[in-house]
Amino acid sequence: MTEPEFAPRYPVVTGADFTTASFGRTPSQTVGPYVHIGLLWPDGEHVVPPGSEGAVDLTFTLIDGSRNPVTDAMIETWQADADGRFDHPDDPRGAVAPRTEGFRGFGRAFADETGTMSVTTIKPGPLPAENGTVEAPHIDVGIFARGMLERLVTRMYFPDEIEANEVDPVLAALPEHKRARLVARAVDGGYHLDIVVQNTDPDGDETPFFAL
């Protein structure tokens, strides 16, 4: 068909190599129940190999606006290494290989029937920030779940880093009564954080999220 409304979105070029064509960013879409089909990989929840020295277990429970667990959800975590460094050229201090063998800085985990996801990692070190400030050790967390067309992004801080948390510039930017919602609680073998994705009460228990 040659009518304008039926014109192809991208021009057809005979003999073109579309494996290298640039089509732009694909739109966001809800993960729904499909996270367990196409996004699993065997060691996704292991940021460090099992048995690594200093390994800790982090758990996150995702809770919806009705205070029910979200069972078809996925989280992705990313973090610095134990020295607060990244093995990446974008680290302004230069890329440095981590001391913990097998550390990759990234994890992906999926909710069980209680809405809980688990990641095994090491505690990150503090990070230099703008204007000479220092960010407390933390884990960045991306949340994907049913009905969410855009991921949510938040952080998990550690309860045993009280002094570092008090001067963290990101926590300091939040109202005081909301800061504790980003601080995990200590549990056997690690730390746990509840992530509440909705609350109509602005002073309720909704987790603070960040626009990136």
MDTraj code that builds the backbone (N, CA, C; nanometers):
import mdtraj as md
import numpy as np

residues = "MET THR GLU PRO GLU PHE ALA PRO ARG TYR PRO VAL VAL THR GLY ALA ASP PHE THR THR ALA SER PHE GLY ARG THR PRO SER GLN THR VAL GLY PRO TYR VAL HIS ILE GLY LEU LEU TRP PRO ASP GLY GLU HIS VAL VAL PRO PRO GLY SER GLU GLY ALA VAL ASP LEU THR PHE THR LEU ILE ASP GLY SER ARG ASN PRO VAL THR ASP ALA MET ILE GLU THR TRP GLN ALA ASP ALA ASP GLY ARG PHE ASP HIS PRO ASP ASP PRO ARG GLY ALA VAL ALA PRO ARG THR GLU GLY PHE ARG GLY PHE GLY ARG ALA PHE ALA ASP GLU THR GLY THR MET SER VAL THR THR ILE LYS PRO GLY PRO LEU PRO ALA GLU ASN GLY THR VAL GLU ALA PRO HIS ILE ASP VAL GLY ILE PHE ALA ARG GLY MET LEU GLU ARG LEU VAL THR ARG MET TYR PHE PRO ASP GLU ILE GLU ALA ASN GLU VAL ASP PRO VAL LEU ALA ALA LEU PRO GLU HIS LYS ARG ALA ARG LEU VAL ALA ARG ALA VAL ASP GLY GLY TYR HIS LEU ASP ILE VAL VAL GLN ASN THR ASP PRO ASP GLY ASP GLU THR PRO PHE PHE ALA LEU".split()
xyz = np.array([
    [0.0833, -0.1181, 0.0000],
    [0.0000, 0.0000, 0.0000],
    [0.0880, 0.1249, 0.0000],
    [0.0405, 0.2276, -0.0689],
    [0.1206, 0.3490, -0.0812],
    [0.0605, 0.4672, -0.0073],
    [-0.0607, 0.4504, 0.0497],
    [-0.1221, 0.5598, 0.1223],
    [-0.0341, 0.5985, 0.2417],
    [-0.0295, 0.7272, 0.2777],
    [0.0582, 0.7714, 0.3875],
    [0.0335, 0.6971, 0.5177],
    [-0.0939, 0.6651, 0.5479],
    [-0.1202, 0.5996, 0.6759],
    [-0.0672, 0.4573, 0.6816],
    [-0.0338, 0.4009, 0.5637],
    [0.0187, 0.2649, 0.5613],
    [0.1682, 0.2617, 0.5305],
    [0.2300, 0.3774, 0.5276],
    [0.3733, 0.3827, 0.4983],
    [0.4515, 0.3152, 0.6100],
    [0.5594, 0.2432, 0.5772],
    [0.6387, 0.1776, 0.6814],
    [0.7030, 0.2788, 0.7744],
    [0.7221, 0.2391, 0.8995],
    [0.7814, 0.3297, 0.9977],
    [0.9255, 0.3618, 0.9601],
    [0.9971, 0.2623, 0.9080],
    [1.1351, 0.2819, 0.8666],
    [1.1440, 0.2563, 0.7166],
    [1.2195, 0.3356, 0.6438],
    [1.2280, 0.3165, 0.4988],
    [1.2870, 0.1805, 0.4639],
    [1.2344, 0.1191, 0.3610],
    [1.2839, -0.0102, 0.3149],
    [1.3999, 0.0139, 0.2198],
    [1.5145, -0.0448, 0.2518],
    [1.6335, -0.0285, 0.1687],
    [1.6784, -0.1666, 0.1241],
    [1.6734, -0.1924, -0.0029],
    [1.7112, -0.3225, -0.0559],
    [1.8584, -0.3515, -0.0285],
    [1.8829, -0.4709, 0.0286],
    [2.0203, -0.5127, 0.0546],
    [2.0824, -0.4533, 0.1790],
    [2.0069, -0.3782, 0.2569],
    [2.0636, -0.3154, 0.3768],
    [2.0876, -0.4190, 0.4855],
    [2.1851, -0.3933, 0.5705],
    [2.2166, -0.4817, 0.6827],
    [2.1487, -0.4266, 0.8071],
    [2.0316, -0.4827, 0.8408],
    [1.9551, -0.4296, 0.9528],
    [2.0074, -0.4766, 1.0877],
    [2.1094, -0.5636, 1.0876],
    [2.1674, -0.6033, 1.2160],
    [2.2472, -0.4898, 1.2778],
    [2.2823, -0.3911, 1.1991],
    [2.3578, -0.2772, 1.2521],
    [2.2793, -0.1470, 1.2431],
    [2.1520, -0.1559, 1.2047],
    [2.0713, -0.0351, 1.1935],
    [2.0346, 0.0186, 1.3309],
    [2.0298, 0.1495, 1.3427],
    [1.9925, 0.2126, 1.4687],
    [1.8440, 0.2482, 1.4654],
    [1.7661, 0.1860, 1.5557],
    [1.6222, 0.2100, 1.5595],
    [1.5801, 0.2921, 1.6806],
    [1.6756, 0.3416, 1.7587],
    [1.6404, 0.4214, 1.8752],
    [1.6031, 0.3345, 1.9948],
    [1.5637, 0.3991, 2.1027],
    [1.5293, 0.3291, 2.2255],
    [1.3935, 0.2631, 2.2117],
    [1.3816, 0.1432, 2.2649],
    [1.2515, 0.0770, 2.2677],
    [1.1720, 0.1297, 2.3859],
    [1.0390, 0.1341, 2.3769],
    [0.9586, 0.1889, 2.4862],
    [0.9598, 0.0975, 2.6078],
    [0.9395, 0.1561, 2.7251],
    [0.9260, 0.0770, 2.8468],
    [0.7946, 0.0018, 2.8439],
    [0.7909, -0.1109, 2.9110],
    [0.6676, -0.1866, 2.9207],
    [0.6687, -0.2670, 3.0491],
    [0.5504, -0.2967, 3.0987],
    [0.5414, -0.3710, 3.2232],
    [0.5964, -0.5116, 3.2073],
    [0.6644, -0.5608, 3.3104],
    [0.7193, -0.6961, 3.3024],
    [0.6119, -0.8007, 3.3258],
    [0.5038, -0.7621, 3.3968],
    [0.3931, -0.8556, 3.4196],
    [0.4420, -0.9879, 3.4756],
    [0.3806, -1.0988, 3.4319],
    [0.4206, -1.2307, 3.4833],
    [0.5365, -1.2917, 3.4068],
    [0.5981, -1.2140, 3.3155],
    [0.6924, -1.2732, 3.2213],
    [0.8373, -1.2698, 3.2684],
    [0.8626, -1.2112, 3.3837],
    [1.0011, -1.2026, 3.4296],
    [1.0625, -1.3409, 3.4471],
    [0.9815, -1.4389, 3.4845],
    [1.0335, -1.5725, 3.5086],
    [1.0543, -1.6505, 3.3795],
    [1.0148, -1.5933, 3.2670],
    [1.0261, -1.6628, 3.1397],
    [1.1516, -1.6195, 3.0637],
    [1.1697, -1.4885, 3.0486],
    [1.2758, -1.4421, 2.9617],
    [1.3942, -1.3755, 3.0275],
    [1.3906, -1.3517, 3.1589],
    [1.4959, -1.2722, 3.2214],
    [1.5793, -1.3476, 3.3240],
    [1.5477, -1.4717, 3.3475],
    [1.6250, -1.5499, 3.4430],
    [1.7624, -1.5849, 3.3869],
    [1.8620, -1.5901, 3.4763],
    [1.9857, -1.6579, 3.4404],
    [2.0409, -1.7225, 3.5670],
    [2.1212, -1.8284, 3.5531],
    [2.1513, -1.9170, 3.6671],
    [2.2073, -1.8488, 3.7905],
    [2.2965, -1.7504, 3.7740],
    [2.3602, -1.6896, 3.8910],
    [2.3257, -1.5423, 3.9047],
    [2.2074, -1.5030, 3.8582],
    [2.1709, -1.3629, 3.8594],
    [2.1712, -1.2990, 3.9962],
    [2.1351, -1.3766, 4.0992],
    [2.1273, -1.3182, 4.2332],
    [2.2616, -1.3169, 4.3053],
    [2.3659, -1.3664, 4.2415],
    [2.4978, -1.3723, 4.3049],
    [2.5865, -1.2611, 4.2488],
    [2.5965, -1.1518, 4.3224],
    [2.6868, -1.0436, 4.2841],
    [2.8307, -1.0874, 4.3080],
    [2.8492, -1.1752, 4.4061],
    [2.9775, -1.2413, 4.4294],
    [2.9518, -1.3912, 4.4311],
    [3.0515, -1.4728, 4.4005],
    [3.0318, -1.6179, 4.4050],
    [2.9948, -1.6634, 4.5462],
    [2.9102, -1.7656, 4.5588],
    [2.8759, -1.8183, 4.6910],
    [3.0021, -1.8573, 4.7684],
    [3.0023, -1.8251, 4.8972],
    [3.1167, -1.8567, 4.9814],
    [3.2263, -1.7524, 4.9812],
    [3.2075, -1.6421, 4.9084],
    [3.3096, -1.5373, 4.9068],
    [3.3271, -1.4765, 5.0454],
    [3.4495, -1.4409, 5.0777],
    [3.4768, -1.3776, 5.2065],
    [3.4001, -1.2462, 5.2172],
    [3.3315, -1.2272, 5.3297],
    [3.2568, -1.1047, 5.3517],
    [3.1206, -1.1002, 5.2854],
    [3.0770, -1.2112, 5.2252],
    [2.9481, -1.2122, 5.1568],
    [2.8334, -1.1939, 5.2556],
    [2.7325, -1.1180, 5.2154],
    [2.6125, -1.0974, 5.2954],
    [2.4906, -1.1190, 5.2061],
    [2.3817, -1.1578, 5.2677],
    [2.2569, -1.1770, 5.1956],
    [2.1679, -1.0546, 5.2161],
    [2.1204, -0.9991, 5.1074],
    [2.0255, -0.8878, 5.1113],
    [1.8905, -0.9387, 5.0652],
    [1.7850, -0.9050, 5.1374],
    [1.6506, -0.9416, 5.0946],
    [1.5648, -0.8161, 5.0865],
    [1.4754, -0.8175, 4.9896],
    [1.3853, -0.7056, 4.9648],
    [1.2449, -0.7617, 4.9469],
    [1.1478, -0.7063, 5.0187],
    [1.0088, -0.7463, 5.0006],
    [0.9332, -0.6307, 4.9397],
    [0.8698, -0.6568, 4.8246],
    [0.7967, -0.5537, 4.7526],
    [0.6497, -0.5590, 4.7925],
    [0.5959, -0.4426, 4.8330],
    [0.4599, -0.4331, 4.8864],
    [0.3834, -0.3284, 4.8057],
    [0.2606, -0.3624, 4.7626],
    [0.1831, -0.2697, 4.6800],
    [0.0985, -0.1755, 4.7651],
    [0.0177, -0.0920, 4.6990],
    [-0.0606, 0.0084, 4.7693],
    [-0.1674, -0.0478, 4.8591],
    [-0.2070, -0.1723, 4.8363],
    [-0.3059, -0.2393, 4.9219],
    [-0.2399, -0.3175, 5.0334],
    [-0.1097, -0.3028, 5.0460],
    [-0.0288, -0.3714, 5.1475],
    [-0.0248, -0.5224, 5.1254],
    [-0.0267, -0.5606, 4.9982],
    [-0.0101, -0.7006, 4.9616],
    [0.1263, -0.7184, 4.8965],
    [0.1883, -0.8341, 4.9151],
    [0.3169, -0.8569, 4.8488],
    [0.3000, -0.8675, 4.6977],
    [0.3975, -0.8169, 4.6243],
    [0.3967, -0.8254, 4.4786],
    [0.4815, -0.9464, 4.4401],
    [0.4166, -1.0491, 4.3889],
    [0.4860, -1.1756, 4.3639],
    [0.5420, -1.1868, 4.2223],
    [0.4965, -1.1035, 4.1289],
    [0.5520, -1.1067, 3.9940],
    [0.6359, -0.9813, 3.9724],
    [0.7505, -0.9805, 4.0351],
    [0.8368, -0.8629, 4.0332],
    [0.9824, -0.9046, 4.0196],
    [1.0630, -0.8090, 3.9849],
    [1.2063, -0.8316, 3.9686],
    [1.2797, -0.7082, 4.0189],
    [1.3960, -0.7288, 4.0788],
    [1.4832, -0.6175, 4.1136],
    [1.6180, -0.6359, 4.0465],
    [1.6838, -0.5252, 4.0200],
    [1.8221, -0.5252, 3.9771],
    [1.9001, -0.4354, 4.0724],
    [2.0144, -0.4832, 4.1164],
    [2.0975, -0.4063, 4.2086],
    [2.2311, -0.3750, 4.1430],
    [2.2871, -0.2605, 4.1786],
    [2.4215, -0.2282, 4.1321],
    [2.4898, -0.1477, 4.2400],
    [2.6212, -0.1604, 4.2467],
    [2.6938, -0.1045, 4.3616],
    [2.8423, -0.0954, 4.3328],
    [2.9103, -0.0205, 4.4200],
    [3.0560, -0.0174, 4.4196],
    [3.1093, -0.1403, 4.4915],
    [3.2408, -0.1618, 4.4817],
    [3.3010, -0.2745, 4.5524],
    [3.3293, -0.2357, 4.6975],
    [3.3985, -0.3215, 4.7690],
    [3.4229, -0.2981, 4.9119],
    [3.5072, -0.1741, 4.9376],
    [3.5797, -0.1286, 4.8361],
    [3.6617, -0.0082, 4.8496],
    [3.5918, 0.1162, 4.7955],
    [3.4650, 0.1011, 4.7555],
    [3.3936, 0.2141, 4.6991],
    [3.4408, 0.2502, 4.5597],
    [3.4882, 0.1513, 4.4853],
    [3.5401, 0.1738, 4.3516],
    [3.4598, 0.0955, 4.2479],
    [3.4719, 0.1395, 4.1210],
    [3.4081, 0.0718, 4.0086],
    [3.5155, 0.0317, 3.9073],
    [3.5057, -0.0891, 3.8568],
    [3.5964, -0.1348, 3.7518],
    [3.5403, -0.0903, 3.6174],
    [3.5346, 0.0419, 3.6007],
    [3.4710, 0.0984, 3.4818],
    [3.5374, 0.2321, 3.4487],
    [3.5561, 0.2601, 3.3203],
    [3.6243, 0.3856, 3.2846],
    [3.5491, 0.5112, 3.3246],
    [3.4187, 0.5004, 3.3530],
    [3.3431, 0.6180, 3.3949],
    [3.3707, 0.6568, 3.5395],
    [3.4379, 0.5691, 3.6161],
    [3.4779, 0.6069, 3.7516],
    [3.5844, 0.7159, 3.7375],
    [3.5570, 0.8376, 3.7886],
    [3.6530, 0.9477, 3.7692],
    [3.7888, 0.9210, 3.8310],
    [3.7972, 0.8249, 3.9225],
    [3.9259, 0.7906, 3.9836],
    [4.0009, 0.6863, 3.9025],
    [3.9371, 0.6352, 3.7962],
    [3.9975, 0.5307, 3.7139],
    [3.9407, 0.3950, 3.7490],
    [3.9367, 0.3073, 3.6511],
    [3.8854, 0.1715, 3.6723],
    [3.9848, 0.0899, 3.7535],
    [3.9332, 0.0206, 3.8546],
    [4.0169, -0.0628, 3.9402],
    [3.9485, -0.1979, 3.9596],
    [4.0212, -0.3043, 3.9370],
    [3.9645, -0.4374, 3.9568],
    [3.9341, -0.4591, 4.1045],
    [3.8192, -0.5172, 4.1393],
    [3.7825, -0.5372, 4.2797],
    [3.8702, -0.6416, 4.3481],
    [3.8864, -0.6244, 4.4793],
    [3.9645, -0.7211, 4.5567],
    [3.8940, -0.8552, 4.5676],
    [3.7612, -0.8545, 4.5668],
    [3.6848, -0.9790, 4.5789],
    [3.6745, -1.0439, 4.4419],
    [3.7334, -1.1608, 4.4286],
    [3.7332, -1.2295, 4.2997],
    [3.5905, -1.2662, 4.2591],
    [3.5562, -1.2368, 4.1357],
    [3.4236, -1.2703, 4.0853],
    [3.3184, -1.1643, 4.1119],
    [3.3539, -1.0579, 4.1834],
    [3.2581, -0.9498, 4.2080],
    [3.2240, -0.8814, 4.0768],
    [3.0935, -0.8637, 4.0500],
    [3.0550, -0.7998, 3.9248],
    [2.9705, -0.6739, 3.9450],
    [2.9279, -0.6446, 4.0670],
    [2.8586, -0.5196, 4.0944],
    [2.7119, -0.5161, 4.0584],
    [2.6653, -0.6168, 3.9862],
    [2.5273, -0.6171, 3.9369],
    [2.4594, -0.7471, 3.9758],
    [2.3323, -0.7366, 4.0183],
    [2.2547, -0.8561, 4.0504],
    [2.1131, -0.8436, 3.9987],
    [2.0482, -0.9566, 3.9806],
    [1.9079, -0.9586, 3.9379],
    [1.8385, -1.0717, 4.0128],
    [1.7254, -1.0401, 4.0757],
    [1.6540, -1.1396, 4.1553],
    [1.5044, -1.1262, 4.1331],
    [1.4318, -1.2333, 4.1618],
    [1.2898, -1.2420, 4.1309],
    [1.2110, -1.2755, 4.2572],
    [1.0911, -1.2208, 4.2642],
    [1.0094, -1.2351, 4.3840],
    [0.9571, -1.3775, 4.3991],
    [0.9498, -1.4236, 4.5245],
    [0.8852, -1.5509, 4.5531],
    [0.7401, -1.5243, 4.5912],
    [0.6737, -1.6242, 4.6486],
    [0.5317, -1.6095, 4.6800],
    [0.5047, -1.5087, 4.7906],
    [0.6095, -1.4634, 4.8596],
    [0.5925, -1.3608, 4.9624],
    [0.6335, -1.2225, 4.9120],
    [0.6681, -1.2115, 4.7841],
    [0.7138, -1.0844, 4.7301],
    [0.8568, -1.0503, 4.7658],
    [0.9323, -1.1517, 4.8104],
    [1.0685, -1.1293, 4.8590],
    [1.1717, -1.1743, 4.7559],
    [1.2741, -1.0928, 4.7392],
    [1.3844, -1.1205, 4.6475],
    [1.5147, -1.1162, 4.7247],
    [1.6096, -1.2023, 4.6883],
    [1.7352, -1.2151, 4.7622],
    [1.8549, -1.1981, 4.6703],
    [1.9556, -1.1285, 4.7208],
    [2.0805, -1.1061, 4.6480],
    [2.1954, -1.1326, 4.7443],
    [2.2981, -1.2015, 4.6971],
    [2.4182, -1.2245, 4.7764],
    [2.5295, -1.1362, 4.7233],
    [2.5875, -1.0548, 4.8126],
    [2.6880, -0.9593, 4.7677],
    [2.7859, -0.9298, 4.8814],
    [2.8631, -0.8248, 4.8680],
    [2.9472, -0.7732, 4.9754],
    [2.9058, -0.6286, 5.0014],
    [2.9345, -0.5814, 5.1217],
    [2.9035, -0.4425, 5.1519],
    [2.9946, -0.3510, 5.0712],
    [2.9366, -0.2511, 5.0053],
    [3.0199, -0.1562, 4.9319],
    [3.0868, -0.0575, 5.0260],
    [3.1912, 0.0050, 4.9771],
    [3.2551, 0.1108, 5.0531],
    [3.1899, 0.2447, 5.0265],
    [3.2287, 0.3494, 5.0999],
    [3.1758, 0.4836, 5.0756],
    [3.2241, 0.5375, 4.9423],
    [3.1487, 0.6345, 4.8897],
    [3.1790, 0.6907, 4.7577],
    [3.1999, 0.8409, 4.7670],
    [3.2985, 0.8948, 4.6968],
    [3.3121, 1.0409, 4.6915],
    [3.1971, 1.1006, 4.6123],
    [3.1489, 1.2154, 4.6555],
    [3.0383, 1.2827, 4.5883],
    [3.0783, 1.4273, 4.5593],
    [2.9815, 1.5059, 4.5141],
    [3.0103, 1.6431, 4.4753],
    [3.0441, 1.7296, 4.5961],
    [3.1212, 1.8346, 4.5695],
    [3.1545, 1.9361, 4.6702],
    [3.2238, 1.8771, 4.7923],
    [3.3035, 1.7723, 4.7697],
    [3.3807, 1.7147, 4.8779],
    [3.3024, 1.6289, 4.9748],
    [3.1754, 1.6014, 4.9471],
    [3.0958, 1.5162, 5.0352],
    [3.1234, 1.3693, 5.0049],
    [3.0742, 1.2847, 5.0936],
    [3.0947, 1.1399, 5.0803],
    [2.9615, 1.0697, 5.0965],
    [2.9301, 0.9830, 5.0029],
    [2.8083, 0.9030, 5.0137],
    [2.8352, 0.7805, 5.0990],
    [2.7407, 0.7505, 5.1868],
    [2.7516, 0.6328, 5.2719],
    [2.7424, 0.5065, 5.1873],
    [2.7960, 0.3952, 5.2365],
    [2.7795, 0.2692, 5.1642],
    [2.6315, 0.2421, 5.1368],
    [2.6005, 0.2047, 5.0147],
    [2.4613, 0.1823, 4.9783],
    [2.4532, 0.0911, 4.8566],
    [2.3351, 0.0368, 4.8347],
    [2.3039, -0.0448, 4.7179],
    [2.1968, 0.0286, 4.6376],
    [2.2182, 0.0469, 4.5089],
    [2.1142, 0.1024, 4.4218],
    [2.0223, -0.0103, 4.3772],
    [1.8920, 0.0171, 4.3762],
    [1.7936, -0.0871, 4.3481],
    [1.6949, -0.0383, 4.2426],
    [1.6794, -0.1144, 4.1354],
    [1.5774, -0.0899, 4.0346],
    [1.4653, -0.1910, 4.0498],
    [1.3414, -0.1456, 4.0470],
    [1.2250, -0.2323, 4.0705],
    [1.1392, -0.2387, 3.9455],
    [1.1068, -0.3600, 3.9034],
    [1.0196, -0.3851, 3.7893],
    [0.9055, -0.4741, 3.8374],
    [0.7811, -0.4396, 3.8017],
    [0.6685, -0.5198, 3.8500],
    [0.5469, -0.4973, 3.7627],
    [0.4434, -0.5766, 3.7870],
    [0.3199, -0.5670, 3.7111],
    [0.2619, -0.4256, 3.7197],
    [0.2109, -0.3790, 3.6066],
    [0.1453, -0.2495, 3.6036],
    [0.2373, -0.1298, 3.6027],
    [0.3687, -0.1519, 3.6078],
    [0.4642, -0.0414, 3.6113],
    [0.5319, -0.0293, 3.4750],
    [0.5027, 0.0776, 3.4034],
    [0.5621, 0.0973, 3.2724],
    [0.7033, 0.1530, 3.2807],
    [0.7390, 0.2092, 3.3930],
    [0.8742, 0.2579, 3.4163],
    [0.9266, 0.1935, 3.5443],
    [1.0533, 0.1578, 3.5437],
    [1.1117, 0.1034, 3.6662],
    [1.1137, 0.2107, 3.7743],
    [1.1128, 0.1666, 3.8977],
    [1.1351, 0.2547, 4.0111],
    [1.2788, 0.2364, 4.0571],
    [1.3395, 0.3431, 4.1034],
    [1.4783, 0.3371, 4.1486],
    [1.4873, 0.3910, 4.2901],
    [1.5517, 0.3152, 4.3770],
    [1.5697, 0.3587, 4.5147],
    [1.7063, 0.3126, 4.5634],
    [1.7299, 0.3257, 4.6922],
    [1.8566, 0.2841, 4.7512],
    [1.8322, 0.2072, 4.8803],
    [1.9304, 0.1247, 4.9149],
    [1.9305, 0.0575, 5.0439],
    [2.0579, 0.0969, 5.1173],
    [2.0408, 0.1563, 5.2360],
    [2.1536, 0.1907, 5.3214],
    [2.1630, 0.0892, 5.4361],
    [2.2760, 0.0911, 5.5058],
    [2.3027, -0.0088, 5.6086],
    [2.2840, 0.0503, 5.7489],
    [2.2181, -0.0234, 5.8390],
    [2.1891, 0.0303, 5.9718],
    [2.3122, 0.0458, 6.0603],
    [2.4209, -0.0243, 6.0268],
    [2.5425, -0.0149, 6.1081],
    [2.6407, 0.0889, 6.0536],
    [2.5927, 0.1779, 5.9697],
    [2.6738, 0.2887, 5.9167],
    [2.6115, 0.4208, 5.9607],
    [2.5869, 0.4335, 6.0900],
    [2.5114, 0.5472, 6.1427],
    [2.5791, 0.6796, 6.1111],
    [2.7075, 0.6913, 6.1394],
    [2.7770, 0.8183, 6.1178],
    [2.7825, 0.8527, 5.9693],
    [2.8097, 0.7534, 5.8849],
    [2.8151, 0.7781, 5.7401],
    [2.6779, 0.8166, 5.6867],
    [2.5734, 0.7525, 5.7381],
    [2.4377, 0.7853, 5.6924],
    [2.3983, 0.9276, 5.7294],
    [2.4465, 0.9740, 5.8436],
    [2.4095, 1.1088, 5.8893],
    [2.4615, 1.2182, 5.7974],
    [2.5714, 1.1921, 5.7263],
    [2.6287, 1.2955, 5.6400],
    [2.6109, 1.2624, 5.4918],
    [2.5387, 1.1550, 5.4611],
    [2.5173, 1.1191, 5.3218],
    [2.4342, 1.2274, 5.2531],
    [2.4791, 1.2826, 5.1403],
    [2.4067, 1.3942, 5.0775],
    [2.2716, 1.3546, 5.0196],
    [2.2548, 1.2291, 4.9796],
    [2.1261, 1.1859, 4.9251],
    [2.0236, 1.1731, 5.0370],
    [2.0613, 1.1086, 5.1459],
    [1.9697, 1.0996, 5.2599],
    [1.9377, 1.2385, 5.3148],
    [2.0384, 1.3252, 5.3167],
    [2.0173, 1.4598, 5.3708],
    [1.9187, 1.5390, 5.2868],
    [1.9045, 1.5041, 5.1593],
    [1.8117, 1.5753, 5.0720],
    [1.6670, 1.5349, 5.0953],
    [1.6444, 1.4290, 5.1717],
    [1.5089, 1.3824, 5.2010],
    [1.4584, 1.4434, 5.3304],
    [1.3262, 1.4580, 5.3439],
    [1.2720, 1.4962, 5.4748],
    [1.3162, 1.3952, 5.5803],
    [1.3420, 1.4440, 5.6988],
    [1.4003, 1.3577, 5.8018],
    [1.3162, 1.2323, 5.8270],
    [1.1816, 1.2464, 5.8255],
    [1.0981, 1.1315, 5.8592],
    [1.0957, 1.0257, 5.7489],
    [1.1526, 1.0567, 5.6310],
    [1.1547, 0.9587, 5.5220],
    [1.2883, 0.8854, 5.5094],
    [1.3901, 0.9337, 5.5748],
    [1.5231, 0.8759, 5.5571],
    [1.5302, 0.7322, 5.6051],
    [1.4635, 0.7023, 5.7133],
    [1.4699, 0.5673, 5.7698],
    [1.4113, 0.4624, 5.6763],
    [1.3287, 0.5052, 5.5811],
    [1.2675, 0.4087, 5.4900],
    [1.3671, 0.3506, 5.3912],
    [1.4840, 0.4125, 5.3818],
    [1.5888, 0.3607, 5.2945],
    [1.6960, 0.2835, 5.3705],
    [1.6818, 0.2751, 5.5002],
    [1.7807, 0.2052, 5.5823],
    [1.7277, 0.0658, 5.6146],
    [1.8031, -0.0350, 5.5747],
    [1.7621, -0.1732, 5.5978],
    [1.7706, -0.2065, 5.7463],
    [1.7136, -0.3175, 5.7828],
    [1.7316, -0.3686, 5.9193],
    [1.8182, -0.4939, 5.9126],
    [1.8957, -0.5123, 6.0168],
    [1.9839, -0.6288, 6.0227],
    [1.9027, -0.7540, 6.0515],
    [1.9312, -0.8601, 5.9785],
    [1.8707, -0.9910, 6.0016],
    [1.9835, -1.0933, 6.0027],
    [1.9518, -1.2166, 6.0396],
    [2.0548, -1.3202, 6.0436],
    [2.1213, -1.3348, 5.9073],
    [2.2510, -1.3132, 5.9042],
    [2.3260, -1.3320, 5.7810],
    [2.3213, -1.2166, 5.6842],
    [2.2540, -1.1073, 5.7195],
    [2.2495, -0.9981, 5.6238],
    [2.1565, -0.8860, 5.6625],
    [2.0837, -0.8332, 5.5638],
    [2.0004, -0.7152, 5.5833],
    [1.8714, -0.7303, 5.5024],
    [1.7654, -0.6639, 5.5524],
    [1.6366, -0.6709, 5.4837],
    [1.5764, -0.5313, 5.4723],
    [1.5137, -0.5048, 5.3548],
    [1.4457, -0.3778, 5.3319],
    [1.3089, -0.4057, 5.2710],
    [1.2045, -0.3467, 5.3311],
    [1.0718, -0.3479, 5.2708],
    [1.0621, -0.2301, 5.1741],
    [1.0117, -0.2569, 5.0537],
    [0.9924, -0.1521, 4.9539],
    [0.8428, -0.1376, 4.9300],
    [0.7868, -0.0246, 4.9699],
    [0.6434, 0.0022, 4.9555],
    [0.6258, 0.0948, 4.8358],
    [0.5535, 0.0483, 4.7338],
    [0.5505, 0.1223, 4.6074],
    [0.4423, 0.2292, 4.6006],
    [0.3506, 0.2315, 4.6985],
    [0.2439, 0.3317, 4.6884],
    [0.1824, 0.3582, 4.8243],
    [0.1492, 0.4850, 4.8485],
    [0.0730, 0.5237, 4.9658],
    [0.0102, 0.6590, 4.9353],
    [-0.1207, 0.6689, 4.9460],
    [-0.1890, 0.7949, 4.9162],
    [-0.1605, 0.9017, 5.0212],
    [-0.1159, 0.8599, 5.1391],
    [-0.0796, 0.9541, 5.2445],
    [0.0633, 1.0012, 5.2214],
    [0.0867, 1.1304, 5.1972],
    [0.2226, 1.1771, 5.1709],
    [0.3176, 1.1538, 5.2870],
    [0.2631, 1.1368, 5.4059],
    [0.3468, 1.1078, 5.5217],
    [0.3407, 0.9603, 5.5605],
    [0.2891, 0.8772, 5.4699],
    [0.2787, 0.7342, 5.4961],
    [0.4126, 0.6643, 5.4793],
    [0.4064, 0.5343, 5.4559],
    [0.5289, 0.4545, 5.4567],
    [0.5819, 0.4238, 5.3177],
    [0.5376, 0.4980, 5.2152],
    [0.5900, 0.4737, 5.0809],
    [0.7409, 0.4969, 5.0776],
    [0.8100, 0.4096, 5.0089],
    [0.9539, 0.4208, 4.9946],
    [0.9893, 0.5405, 4.9051],
    [1.0870, 0.6200, 4.9385],
    [1.1310, 0.7269, 4.8482],
    [1.1948, 0.6692, 4.7217],
    [1.1563, 0.7231, 4.6075],
    [1.2138, 0.6824, 4.4806],
    [1.2776, 0.8031, 4.4135],
    [1.3692, 0.7763, 4.3196],
    [1.4481, 0.8825, 4.2600],
    [1.4257, 0.8877, 4.1091],
    [1.4205, 1.0087, 4.0553],
    [1.4083, 1.0287, 3.9112],
    [1.5496, 1.0324, 3.8520],
    [1.5721, 0.9461, 3.7527],
    [1.7034, 0.9404, 3.6874],
    [1.6920, 0.9836, 3.5427],
])
top = md.Topology()
chain = top.add_chain()
for i, resn in enumerate(residues, 1):
    res = top.add_residue(resn, chain, resSeq=i)
    for name in ("N", "CA", "C"):
        top.add_atom(name, md.element.get_by_symbol(name[0]), res)
traj = md.Trajectory(xyz[None], top)
